[in-house]
Amino acid sequence: MCKDVFFPADVLVPQGVSLEKWSVIACDQFSSEREYWRRVRERVGEAPSTLNMIVPEAFLREIDEEAEISGIKRAMAGYLESKLLQVIGNSFVYVERTFADSRVRRGLVGAVDLEEYDFSGGAAPIRASEGTVLDRLPLRRRVRRAVELESTHIITFIDDKEETVIEPLSGKADGLPLLYEFDLMEGGGHIRGMRVSGGDAAIVMERLRALHEKNGMLMVVGDGNHSLAAAKLCWDEVKKSLSGQERDNHPARMALVEMNNVYDPAVSFEAIHRVVFNAGAEELLKTLENDLPYGNDYRLRWVHDGKSGSIGTGAKCFGDMIKAVQGALDRYVSCNGGCYIDYIHDEASVLSLAGGNRCFGLLLPSMDKSELFGTVVSGGVFPRKSFSVGKSREKRYYMECRKIVD
């Protein structure tokens, strides 16, 4: 019989505060657009907010890490002390996220067992979808080690073509206890969350077991691979000093995620484009033309200083194409001091950034969602930053919290 890997949790939801100010987008979005985060900071002001619990990656190059972590600890302690976080015990949260184009993405927030997760390509029930870049983990680990709470931007997928687990909840959503409903800031759309507990939660668990028995593997991490990897490494440290019973019950063993069905019509896989700062456009173009495999299986569009063009590359699958492109860019950057790469989710942002004469933009195609489980089940992972779950403003916003200390 398959082990359970996804559970109801003691979820914390804010009350008596502005939820529009409380909920901010994932920290790894708009990483080269500081103006976005300055607008968020101005809008939030002094109000309680998950903004005070994260480090936006747009500012990683200039922060004082110790000061940032101390500020996060103070904010979390204040939120706990003031009782603004209401405990929703032993529950899932069924989430409906309505985007600007009226699509509705349905998800279920719960806790995954980190003992059943592997980010190195092993045969675990929960697996990473992309290669883990180890040098992106230290700050995330230091923050998680130091704090009492987690809030999540992690999205995992199940391969549920027959829509047996999440979708049945939509038919009874209006009868479930409403926990929150509001418009997300900065064009994030509308969101509402409902409590799933008792018999309804038991049915979810039963159907997940059946899906696990059928597929042999249950979840692939779509968004937040590195955050979940950091949580796993922190748990591996914590459990060394625990007895067997303590390991079974310690809250750090679990991590909060939102689970989606990969076949949800509102789930889309978008391209993650590349921009290279301080690049010489002609030299970089020559590197790409020389290094990329010959062929036209995939077409890449480049933009720089008002000019644009395209490059073809041969590849037997999407992952191989990303691997070839990333390799060529990494080789160029390693040979040209002062250059660095950023990963941008929106085409409009690439076009804006690449308007300057020292920024080179490379627009990549998107991946068919049918490639996700087939690649991971076969023992592979996609190269880092291969695809994005939705467009930038469709990424998960921080909302629910959970205690991770005993």
Secondary structure in CASP SS format (residue, H / E / C, confidence):
PFRMAT SS
TARGET T0000
AUTHOR 0000-0000-0000
METHOD secondary structure of the structure
MODEL  1
M C 1.00
C C 1.00
K C 1.00
D C 1.00
V C 1.00
F E 1.00
F E 1.00
P C 1.00
A E 1.00
D E 1.00
V E 1.00
L E 1.00
V E 1.00
P E 1.00
Q C 1.00
G C 1.00
V C 1.00
S C 1.00
L H 1.00
E H 1.00
K H 1.00
W H 1.00
S C 1.00
V C 1.00
I E 1.00
A C 1.00
C C 1.00
D C 1.00
Q C 1.00
F C 1.00
S C 1.00
S C 1.00
E C 1.00
R H 1.00
E H 1.00
Y H 1.00
W H 1.00
R H 1.00
R H 1.00
V H 1.00
R H 1.00
E H 1.00
R H 1.00
V H 1.00
G C 1.00
E C 1.00
A C 1.00
P C 1.00
S C 1.00
T H 1.00
L H 1.00
N H 1.00
M H 1.00
I C 1.00
V C 1.00
P C 1.00
E H 1.00
A H 1.00
F H 1.00
L C 1.00
R C 1.00
E C 1.00
I C 1.00
D C 1.00
E H 1.00
E H 1.00
A H 1.00
E H 1.00
I H 1.00
S H 1.00
G H 1.00
I H 1.00
K H 1.00
R H 1.00
A H 1.00
M H 1.00
A H 1.00
G H 1.00
Y H 1.00
L H 1.00
E H 1.00
S C 1.00
K C 1.00
L C 1.00
L E 1.00
Q E 1.00
V E 1.00
I E 1.00
G E 1.00
N E 1.00
S E 1.00
F E 1.00
V E 1.00
Y E 1.00
V E 1.00
E E 1.00
R E 1.00
T E 1.00
F C 1.00
A C 1.00
D C 1.00
S C 1.00
R C 1.00
V E 1.00
R E 1.00
R E 1.00
G E 1.00
L E 1.00
V E 1.00
G E 1.00
A E 1.00
V E 1.00
D E 1.00
L H 1.00
E H 1.00
E H 1.00
Y E 1.00
D E 1.00
F C 1.00
S C 1.00
G C 1.00
G C 1.00
A C 1.00
A C 1.00
P C 1.00
I E 1.00
R E 1.00
A E 1.00
S C 1.00
E E 1.00
G C 1.00
T C 1.00
V C 1.00
L H 1.00
D H 1.00
R H 1.00
L C 1.00
P H 1.00
L H 1.00
R H 1.00
R H 1.00
R H 1.00
V H 1.00
R H 1.00
R H 1.00
A H 1.00
V C 1.00
E C 1.00
L E 1.00
E E 1.00
S E 1.00
T C 1.00
H C 1.00
I C 1.00
I E 1.00
T E 1.00
F E 1.00
I E 1.00
D C 1.00
D C 1.00
K C 1.00
E C 1.00
E C 1.00
T C 1.00
V C 1.00
I C 1.00
E H 1.00
P H 1.00
L H 1.00
S H 1.00
G H 1.00
K H 1.00
A H 1.00
D H 1.00
G H 1.00
L C 1.00
P C 1.00
L E 1.00
L E 1.00
Y E 1.00
E E 1.00
F E 1.00
D E 1.00
L C 1.00
M C 1.00
E C 1.00
G C 1.00
G C 1.00
G C 1.00
H E 1.00
I E 1.00
R E 1.00
G E 1.00
M E 1.00
R E 1.00
V E 1.00
S C 1.00
G H 1.00
G H 1.00
D H 1.00
A H 1.00
A H 1.00
I H 1.00
V H 1.00
M H 1.00
E H 1.00
R H 1.00
L H 1.00
R H 1.00
A H 1.00
L H 1.00
H H 1.00
E H 1.00
K H 1.00
N H 1.00
G C 1.00
M C 1.00
L C 1.00
M E 1.00
V E 1.00
V E 1.00
G E 1.00
D E 1.00
G C 1.00
N H 1.00
H H 1.00
S H 1.00
L H 1.00
A H 1.00
A H 1.00
A H 1.00
K H 1.00
L H 1.00
C H 1.00
W H 1.00
D H 1.00
E H 1.00
V H 1.00
K H 1.00
K H 1.00
S H 1.00
L C 1.00
S C 1.00
G H 1.00
Q H 1.00
E H 1.00
R H 1.00
D H 1.00
N H 1.00
H C 1.00
P H 1.00
A H 1.00
R H 1.00
M E 1.00
A E 1.00
L E 1.00
V E 1.00
E E 1.00
M E 1.00
N E 1.00
N E 1.00
V C 1.00
Y C 1.00
D C 1.00
P C 1.00
A C 1.00
V C 1.00
S C 1.00
F E 1.00
E E 1.00
A E 1.00
I C 1.00
H E 1.00
R E 1.00
V E 1.00
V E 1.00
F E 1.00
N C 1.00
A C 1.00
G C 1.00
A H 1.00
E H 1.00
E H 1.00
L H 1.00
L H 1.00
K H 1.00
T H 1.00
L H 1.00
E H 1.00
N H 1.00
D H 1.00
L C 1.00
P C 1.00
Y C 1.00
G C 1.00
N C 1.00
D C 1.00
Y E 1.00
R E 1.00
L E 1.00
R E 1.00
W E 1.00
V E 1.00
H E 1.00
D C 1.00
G C 1.00
K E 1.00
S E 1.00
G E 1.00
S E 1.00
I E 1.00
G E 1.00
T E 1.00
G C 1.00
A C 1.00
K C 1.00
C C 1.00
F H 1.00
G H 1.00
D H 1.00
M H 1.00
I H 1.00
K H 1.00
A H 1.00
V H 1.00
Q H 1.00
G H 1.00
A H 1.00
L H 1.00
D H 1.00
R H 1.00
Y H 1.00
V H 1.00
S H 1.00
C C 1.00
N C 1.00
G C 1.00
G C 1.00
C C 1.00
Y E 1.00
I E 1.00
D E 1.00
Y E 1.00
I E 1.00
H C 1.00
D C 1.00
E H 1.00
A H 1.00
S H 1.00
V H 1.00
L H 1.00
S H 1.00
L H 1.00
A C 1.00
G C 1.00
G C 1.00
N C 1.00
R C 1.00
C E 1.00
F E 1.00
G E 1.00
L E 1.00
L E 1.00
L C 1.00
P C 1.00
S C 1.00
M C 1.00
D C 1.00
K C 1.00
S C 1.00
E H 1.00
L H 1.00
F H 1.00
G H 1.00
T H 1.00
V H 1.00
V H 1.00
S C 1.00
G C 1.00
G C 1.00
V C 1.00
F E 1.00
P C 1.00
R C 1.00
K C 1.00
S C 1.00
F E 1.00
S E 1.00
V E 1.00
G C 1.00
K C 1.00
S H 1.00
R H 1.00
E H 1.00
K C 1.00
R C 1.00
Y E 1.00
Y C 1.00
M C 1.00
E C 1.00
C E 1.00
R E 1.00
K E 1.00
I C 1.00
V C 1.00
D C 1.00
END
